[in-house]
Amino acid sequence: MNTEPPKEPSAVIRVKDLYKIYRVGETKVRALNGVSFEIPKGEFVAIVGTSGSGKSTLLNMLAGLEKPTKGEILIGNVHIEKLTEKQLVAFRREKVGFIFQSYNLVPNLTAVENLELVANLSDKAVDCMSLLRLVGLEKRANLFPSQLSGGQKQRVAIARALATNPRYLLCDEATSALDPNTTRSILELLREINKSLGV
């Protein structure tokens, strides 16, 4: 009898024949039309496409926020398209960090309180000040979102996404509203996080 745990697959994200079809009145809109790809462990990958081409829909499905019409999504060894809503909530909490395009910070909480709100959902010990230090914002910990620049808000959003110690970090156009210099610094920060934390 083999008692060894299952081996981690070489590709940590595998998508096969993925479809997402919406109905708008009598019309079928294909947001995704048979998408397939694999992402190896440790890779830093960008999904590029025109507006409306299904990038956000794909990321939402990888994060378990949206169900596909058809197809397979394997994250590690888990077929997340087969999970119940309750199982998806646990999966997102334990495995996925998501950075939203519009920051989605709680306006009446400080930077560190935004992190603590998410950290409280985790079973793991989280040092929120260390996460703010990681993104270069420990001196802005007690400022509210309205007191931060766009780039600083995005850094708080990145730190918040890391507050549950996720295996996978998904970013939905994390630099779309930022100027070129800030965009460059955010992308460099994400690359450094990818190297140092292995997410």
N, C-alpha and C positions, 0 to 999 in steps of 0.2 A: 504494500500500500504506500503510495507516494504522499508524504505529509508536507512536502515543501510548498510554500506559498506560491501563487501564480506569479510568473515573471512579468515585470513591467515591460510593456511593448516598446519597441524602438520608436514608434510614432506615438506621441502622447495624445494627439488629437487626430482623429480619422473621420472624415466626412465622405459618405458614399451616396450618390444619386439623390441629392437633397432637393426637394421641391417645396415651395411655399406658394400657394395659390389663394388669392383673396377674391371674394365676390363683391363687385360694385354694381348694384342693380342686377341686370341680366349679364353683365360682362365679367369674365374671368381675367384677373390680373395676375400674371406670373412674376412674383417678386424674385423667386429663385427657380431655375429651370434645369435640374439635373446636375447640381454642383458636386464635384468630388475632389478631395485633396487630403494630404497628410502633413502633419507638422511634427518634426522630430523634437525630442527633449532639448530644452535650452535655447531653442530658436527664437529669434526676434523677427516677427513677420508682419508685414504691412499688407492690408487688403486695399487695392486701388480700383476705383471705378467711378463712372460719372454719377451725378446726383440722381437718385431714384433707381440705381442699379441693384439695390438689395444688400448693400454693405451692412447697414444697421440691422436689418432683418436677420442676416447671417449671424452677426455677433450676438443678438438677442437669443437666437436658438442655441449657440454655443454656450451661452450662460444659463440656459434653461429657463429663460424668461418667456419664451414663445415656443410652441410646438410646431414641428414641420408637418406639411400635408402628407409627405411621403419621404422615405429615405432613412439613413442611419447616421447617428452622431455618437461616436465612441470617444469618451474622455477617459484616458487610462484604459481600464477594462470595463467601464460602465457604459451601457447603451442608454444615454439619457433620454432618448425619445420614448423609451418604454417606462420611464419613472412616473409615479403618481405625483400629483401636485405637492403632497406632503413630503415625498422623497426628494422632489426638486428643491424645495425650500431648504432641506437639510444639506443637499448637495451644494447649493449656492453658498450657504453659510460656511461650509467646511472647506470648499475647494476653489471658489471663484472670487477674484477681486474684479470689480467692474468700474471703469472710469467713464463717466458720462460726458457727453459733449457740452452740456450746459452746467457743469459742476455739480448741481443738485445739493449744494450745501444748505443746511438749516440756517436761515438768516439771523435768528435770535440766539444762536449759540456761537461761542468763540471757536477759533480754529481747533484748539485742543478738545473742546467739548464736542465738536463734530466728530472727532476721532473716537472719543470715549463712548459716544452714543452707539457706534458700530462695535467697538471693542467689547462692550457689555453683552453683545449677542454671542461672543465667542467663548468656548470652553477653555481656551488657552490664555495664559498670562500675556498681556500686551502692555508694552511701555510706550504710551502715546507720545511722550516728549522725545524719546529716541527716534520715533518715526518722523516727527517734525524736524528733528536734527538731520535726519537722513535726506530730507528734501530741502534743507537750508532755511527752515522757517521757525526754529526754536525761539527766536526773539519776537516772533509775531503770534505766539501761542495764545495770547489773551485778547487778540483783536477779533472783531466780528467780520464776516464776509464783506460787508459794505466798506470796511476800512482797508481792504486788500486790493491789489491790482489783479488784472485778469490772470497773469502768470502765477501770482501767489495763490489765487483761488484754485488754480489747476494743481499746484503743488500740494495744497491741502487735500484736494480730491484724490490725488495719487496716494498720499499718506493714509487717507481714510480707506482706500481700496486695499491697502496692505495690513489694515488693522485686525483682520481675521487670519493673518498668516496664510494666504491662499497659495495653492499649487499653480494656479493659472491666473494671469492678469490680462484682462480684455479692455481695450480702450476704444471708445466710439468717437472718432474724430477729435481726439483729445487736444489738438492744436488748432482747430479750425477758426477760432475767434481771436487768435493771438498774432502779434506782429512777427516778422521773420526772425528777429534775434531771440525773442522769447520762445518761438517755436523750436528753434535750434537747441536752446538750453533745456527745454522740456524733453525733447527726443534724446538728448545726451543723458539726461537724468534717467529716463526709462531704460536706456541701454545699460547704464551702470547698475541699476536695480536688477535687471535681468542677469547680469554677470555675478553680482554679489550675493543675491538671494536665491538665484536659480529658479525664479518664477517665470 
